[in-house]
Amino acid sequence: MEYRNLGNSGLKVPVLSLGTGTFGGTNEFFQRWGQTDVKEATRLIDICLERGINFFDTANVYSLGDSEIVLGKALKGKRDKSIVSTKATFQMGEQPNERGSSRYHLMNALEDSLKRLGTDYIDLYLMHGFDRKTPIEETLRTLDNMVKSGKVRYIGCSNFASWQLMKSLSISERANLEKYVIYQGYYSLIGRDCEQELLPLLEDQNMGLMVWSPLGWGRLTGKIKRGMEMKAGRIKSGGDVGAPPVEDEFLFNVVDVLEKISNEIGKSIPQIAINWLLQNKCVSNIVIGARNEKQLLSNIDSVGWNLSEEHLKLLNEISAQASIYPHWVGDR
């Protein structure tokens, strides 16, 4: 397994981590991700540890806490060998203070996550989204105190706009507060939006990217091809709620090239899609999902080899997206 620094930190992490959104499976919003129980989760985690993947990503909102509970039980006796990340911000109850990034909510959310995970510290604590109604400094001071307390080791953020991340980093620097070291965001061959503003910012600030949904909501699994009836799965069953729209022809063109490369090098379409992401050195880690052992082992085999320059060129060209303003001005 290849290891890289977790963004702007000294923490070494494997380039792949196991996402546990499928663990539990009882939350109305996330229930279609899967219903992995403790027994199956334990087996998946054991496979990961055997292959050098000791990084496990969850969030309090996944199955409204059940994902954390299942992960905590599956890690029993292995916590000291593992790196755990979880998140807070999104709605966890009906009360007005059961969401957001206020001191009140975050302190409660952290204690709840620690209990569910059965641990006394979180290796990486991420803000799951930007809270426009809470002063940024209030959030950052709360996170700074969590790090000082030893209950959190590193902090990061997810789904922030570029200006929201830059303003947060600036406030941390000005007030001498703990900084976000990693950004967790969507990036795939059919979703390269982050290359226009976020990736240049992360590179400039010496941060890294932790990729979620590297297969574009299951569209790059090889199950969706030109002229093929869609097979059963998360997309077919409606589990793509919130997925950004992708034009069919664009998707088919990308998959055509992936299939061509697959036939040439003997790697699967998902493995190639994940390996393409790993060629970007701004990427610190890719969160992979797995409903069973076969999927997990296949995804793990995305590491340990590199696409050729020719194949990278083909993928970059077919998946290129038009620049948004003002970036296209400089492209002329």
C-alpha positions as CSV (number, residue, x, y, z in Angstrom):
1,M,0.0,0.0,0.0
2,E,1.2,3.5,-0.8
3,Y,1.2,6.1,1.9
4,R,1.0,9.9,1.6
5,N,0.9,12.7,4.1
6,L,-2.6,13.8,5.2
7,G,-2.6,17.2,3.5
8,N,-0.7,19.8,5.5
9,S,0.2,17.4,8.4
10,G,2.8,14.9,9.3
11,L,0.3,12.1,9.5
12,K,1.0,9.2,7.0
13,V,-2.2,7.7,5.7
14,P,-2.8,5.0,3.0
15,V,-3.9,6.4,-0.3
16,L,-7.2,4.4,0.1
17,S,-9.5,4.6,3.1
18,L,-12.7,2.6,3.7
19,G,-15.9,4.7,3.7
20,T,-18.5,3.4,6.1
21,G,-21.6,5.0,4.7
22,T,-23.0,1.5,4.1
23,F,-22.6,0.6,7.8
24,G,-25.9,0.6,9.6
25,G,-28.2,1.6,6.8
26,T,-31.1,3.0,8.8
27,N,-31.0,6.8,8.1
28,E,-33.7,7.8,5.6
29,F,-31.3,10.0,3.6
30,F,-28.5,7.5,3.5
31,Q,-30.3,4.2,3.8
32,R,-29.9,3.2,0.1
33,W,-26.1,3.1,0.6
34,G,-26.3,-0.4,2.2
35,Q,-27.0,-2.2,5.4
36,T,-23.7,-3.6,6.5
37,D,-23.9,-5.2,9.9
38,V,-21.2,-5.6,12.6
39,K,-20.2,-9.1,11.4
40,E,-19.7,-8.0,7.8
41,A,-18.1,-4.7,8.7
42,T,-15.6,-6.6,10.9
43,R,-14.6,-8.8,7.9
44,L,-14.2,-5.8,5.6
45,I,-12.1,-4.0,8.2
46,D,-9.9,-7.1,8.7
47,I,-9.3,-7.3,5.0
48,C,-8.3,-3.6,4.9
49,L,-5.9,-4.0,7.8
50,E,-4.4,-7.1,6.1
51,R,-3.8,-5.0,3.0
52,G,-2.3,-2.0,4.8
53,I,-5.5,0.1,4.8
54,N,-5.9,1.4,8.4
55,F,-8.0,4.5,7.7
56,F,-11.7,4.4,8.2
57,D,-14.1,7.3,7.4
58,T,-17.5,7.8,8.8
59,A,-19.9,10.7,9.8
60,N,-22.4,11.2,12.6
61,V,-25.2,11.7,10.1
62,Y,-24.6,8.3,8.3
63,S,-27.6,6.3,9.5
64,L,-28.0,8.9,12.2
65,G,-25.2,7.5,14.2
66,D,-25.6,3.8,13.4
67,S,-22.6,3.9,11.0
68,E,-20.4,5.1,13.9
69,I,-21.8,2.4,16.2
70,V,-21.1,-0.4,13.7
71,L,-17.6,0.9,13.0
72,G,-16.8,1.2,16.7
73,K,-17.9,-2.4,17.4
74,A,-16.0,-3.7,14.3
75,L,-12.8,-1.9,15.5
76,K,-13.0,-3.3,19.0
77,G,-9.5,-4.5,19.8
78,K,-8.0,-2.8,16.7
79,R,-8.5,0.9,17.5
80,D,-4.8,1.4,18.2
81,K,-4.0,0.1,14.8
82,S,-6.5,2.4,13.0
83,I,-7.0,6.0,11.9
84,V,-10.6,7.1,12.2
85,S,-12.3,10.2,10.7
86,T,-15.8,11.4,11.4
87,K,-17.8,14.5,10.7
88,A,-20.4,16.9,12.1
89,T,-22.5,19.8,10.9
90,F,-25.6,18.2,9.3
91,Q,-29.0,17.7,11.0
92,M,-29.0,15.1,13.7
93,G,-32.4,15.8,15.3
94,E,-35.5,18.0,15.2
95,Q,-34.2,20.7,17.6
96,P,-32.7,23.9,16.1
97,N,-29.3,23.3,17.8
98,E,-29.0,19.8,16.5
99,R,-27.2,20.9,13.4
100,G,-24.6,23.4,12.3
101,S,-21.1,24.3,13.4
102,S,-21.8,26.3,16.6
103,R,-19.8,25.6,19.8
104,Y,-23.0,24.2,21.3
105,H,-23.7,21.7,18.6
106,L,-20.1,20.7,17.9
107,M,-19.3,19.9,21.5
108,N,-22.4,17.8,21.9
109,A,-21.7,16.1,18.5
110,L,-18.1,15.2,19.4
111,E,-19.1,13.6,22.7
112,D,-21.9,11.7,21.0
113,S,-19.5,10.4,18.2
114,L,-16.9,9.4,20.8
115,K,-19.5,7.3,22.7
116,R,-20.9,5.7,19.5
117,L,-17.4,4.9,18.3
118,G,-16.3,3.6,21.7
119,T,-13.1,5.7,21.7
120,D,-11.7,8.6,23.6
121,Y,-10.2,10.4,20.6
122,I,-10.9,11.1,16.9
123,D,-7.9,11.2,14.6
124,L,-9.5,13.5,12.0
125,Y,-12.6,15.6,12.7
126,L,-14.2,17.2,9.7
127,M,-16.8,19.9,9.3
128,H,-19.2,18.1,6.9
129,G,-20.4,21.4,5.3
130,F,-20.1,25.2,5.8
131,D,-22.4,26.8,8.3
132,R,-23.3,30.3,7.1
133,K,-25.2,31.1,10.3
134,T,-22.3,30.6,12.7
135,P,-19.3,32.9,12.9
136,I,-16.3,31.1,11.4
137,E,-14.1,32.0,14.4
138,E,-16.5,30.4,16.8
139,T,-16.2,27.1,14.9
140,L,-12.4,27.3,14.6
141,R,-12.0,28.2,18.3
142,T,-14.2,25.2,19.3
143,L,-12.1,22.9,17.1
144,D,-8.9,24.4,18.4
145,N,-10.0,23.6,22.0
146,M,-10.9,20.0,20.9
147,V,-7.4,19.5,19.6
148,K,-5.9,21.0,22.8
149,S,-8.1,18.7,24.9
150,G,-6.7,15.6,23.1
151,K,-10.1,14.5,21.9
152,V,-9.3,15.4,18.3
153,R,-5.9,15.1,16.6
154,Y,-6.4,16.8,13.2
155,I,-9.2,18.9,11.7
156,G,-10.5,19.2,8.2
157,C,-13.5,20.3,6.2
158,S,-15.7,19.0,3.5
159,N,-17.9,20.6,0.8
160,F,-16.7,24.2,1.4
161,A,-16.6,26.7,-1.4
162,S,-13.1,28.0,-2.1
163,W,-13.7,31.3,-0.5
164,Q,-15.1,29.6,2.6
165,L,-12.0,27.5,3.0
166,M,-9.6,30.4,2.4
167,K,-11.4,32.6,4.8
168,S,-11.3,29.9,7.5
169,L,-7.5,29.4,6.9
170,S,-7.0,33.1,7.1
171,I,-8.8,33.4,10.4
172,S,-6.9,30.4,11.8
173,E,-3.6,32.1,10.9
174,R,-4.6,35.5,12.2
175,A,-5.9,34.1,15.5
176,N,-3.2,31.4,15.9
177,L,-5.8,28.6,15.8
178,E,-5.6,25.1,14.6
179,K,-5.9,25.0,10.8
180,Y,-7.8,22.6,8.5
181,V,-5.1,20.2,7.1
182,I,-7.3,18.4,4.6
183,Y,-10.2,19.0,2.4
184,Q,-12.7,16.2,1.6
185,G,-14.5,16.7,-1.6
186,Y,-16.1,15.1,-4.7
187,Y,-13.7,14.4,-7.6
188,S,-14.0,11.9,-10.4
189,L,-13.5,11.5,-14.2
190,I,-17.1,12.8,-14.7
191,G,-16.8,15.5,-12.0
192,R,-13.7,17.6,-12.4
193,D,-15.2,20.9,-11.2
194,C,-12.8,21.1,-8.2
195,E,-9.9,21.5,-10.6
196,Q,-10.8,25.0,-11.4
197,E,-10.7,26.7,-7.9
198,L,-10.4,24.1,-5.1
199,L,-7.3,22.2,-6.3
200,P,-5.2,25.3,-7.0
201,L,-6.2,26.6,-3.6
202,L,-5.2,23.3,-1.9
203,E,-1.9,23.2,-3.7
204,D,-1.2,26.9,-2.9
205,Q,-2.0,26.3,0.8
206,N,-0.1,23.0,1.0
207,M,-3.3,21.1,1.8
208,G,-4.4,17.8,0.3
209,L,-7.6,16.4,-1.1
210,M,-9.5,13.4,0.4
211,V,-11.7,12.3,-2.4
212,W,-15.2,11.0,-1.9
213,S,-17.3,9.2,-4.6
214,P,-14.4,8.5,-6.9
215,L,-16.7,6.5,-9.2
216,G,-19.2,9.3,-9.6
217,W,-22.1,7.9,-7.7
218,G,-21.6,4.5,-9.2
219,R,-21.7,5.7,-12.8
220,L,-18.1,4.5,-13.3
221,T,-18.4,1.0,-12.1
222,G,-18.8,-0.4,-15.6
223,K,-22.4,-1.3,-15.1
224,I,-23.5,1.7,-17.2
225,K,-22.4,1.6,-20.8
226,R,-23.6,2.9,-24.1
227,G,-26.6,0.8,-25.3
228,M,-26.7,-1.3,-22.2
229,E,-29.8,-1.5,-20.0
230,M,-29.0,-0.3,-16.5
231,K,-28.4,-3.2,-14.1
232,A,-29.6,-3.4,-10.4
233,G,-27.6,-1.3,-8.1
234,R,-27.5,2.0,-6.2
235,I,-28.2,4.2,-9.2
236,K,-31.0,1.9,-10.5
237,S,-32.6,1.7,-7.1
238,G,-32.7,5.5,-6.6
239,G,-29.6,5.8,-4.4
240,D,-28.2,8.7,-6.4
241,V,-30.2,11.3,-4.5
242,G,-28.2,14.5,-4.6
243,A,-25.9,13.3,-7.4
244,P,-24.9,16.1,-9.8
245,P,-26.4,15.6,-13.3
246,V,-24.2,14.2,-16.0
247,E,-25.1,14.2,-19.7
248,D,-25.5,10.7,-21.0
249,E,-23.3,11.2,-24.0
250,F,-20.5,12.7,-21.9
251,L,-20.7,9.7,-19.5
252,F,-20.8,7.2,-22.4
253,N,-17.7,8.8,-24.0
254,V,-15.7,8.6,-20.8
255,V,-16.8,5.0,-20.2
256,D,-15.9,4.1,-23.8
257,V,-12.3,5.2,-23.2
258,L,-12.2,3.5,-19.8
259,E,-13.4,0.2,-21.4
260,K,-10.8,0.6,-24.2
261,I,-8.0,1.0,-21.6
262,S,-9.4,-1.8,-19.6
263,N,-9.2,-4.2,-22.5
264,E,-5.6,-3.1,-23.2
265,I,-4.2,-3.4,-19.7
266,G,-6.4,-6.0,-18.0
267,K,-7.7,-3.7,-15.2
268,S,-11.3,-3.1,-14.5
269,I,-13.1,0.2,-15.3
270,P,-13.4,1.2,-11.6
271,Q,-9.7,0.4,-11.0
272,I,-8.7,2.7,-13.8
273,A,-11.0,5.5,-12.7
274,I,-9.5,5.3,-9.2
275,N,-5.9,5.0,-10.4
276,W,-6.5,8.2,-12.6
277,L,-7.2,10.1,-9.4
278,L,-4.1,8.8,-7.7
279,Q,-1.9,10.3,-10.4
280,N,-2.8,13.8,-9.0
281,K,-0.3,14.4,-6.2
282,C,-2.7,16.8,-4.6
283,V,-4.8,13.8,-3.7
284,S,-3.9,12.5,-0.2
285,N,-6.5,9.8,0.0
286,I,-9.5,8.3,-1.8
287,V,-12.5,7.1,0.2
288,I,-13.6,3.8,-1.4
289,G,-16.9,2.0,-0.6
290,A,-17.6,-1.7,-0.6
291,R,-20.8,-3.7,-0.1
292,N,-18.9,-7.0,0.0
293,E,-15.5,-8.5,0.0
294,K,-15.3,-8.9,-3.8
295,Q,-15.9,-5.2,-4.3
296,L,-13.4,-4.2,-1.6
297,L,-10.6,-6.4,-2.9
298,S,-11.2,-5.1,-6.5
299,N,-11.0,-1.5,-5.3
300,I,-7.8,-2.2,-3.3
301,D,-6.2,-3.4,-6.5
302,S,-6.4,0.1,-7.9
303,V,-3.1,0.7,-6.1
304,G,0.4,-0.6,-6.9
305,W,0.5,0.4,-10.6
306,N,0.3,3.5,-12.7
307,L,-1.6,4.4,-15.9
308,S,0.7,5.2,-18.8
309,E,1.1,8.8,-20.1
310,E,-0.8,7.8,-23.2
311,H,-3.7,6.5,-21.2
312,L,-3.7,9.5,-18.9
313,K,-3.8,11.8,-21.9
314,L,-6.8,9.9,-23.4
315,L,-8.7,10.1,-20.1
316,N,-7.8,13.8,-19.5
317,E,-9.0,14.8,-23.0
318,I,-12.3,12.8,-23.0
319,S,-13.2,14.0,-19.5
320,A,-12.2,17.6,-19.9
321,Q,-14.8,20.2,-18.7
322,A,-15.2,23.7,-20.0
323,S,-13.7,26.4,-17.7
324,I,-16.1,28.6,-15.7
325,Y,-15.8,32.4,-15.6
326,P,-13.3,34.0,-14.9
327,H,-11.0,31.0,-15.6
328,W,-11.8,30.9,-19.3
329,V,-10.5,34.4,-19.7
330,G,-7.0,33.3,-18.9
331,D,-7.3,30.2,-21.1
332,R,-7.5,32.3,-24.3
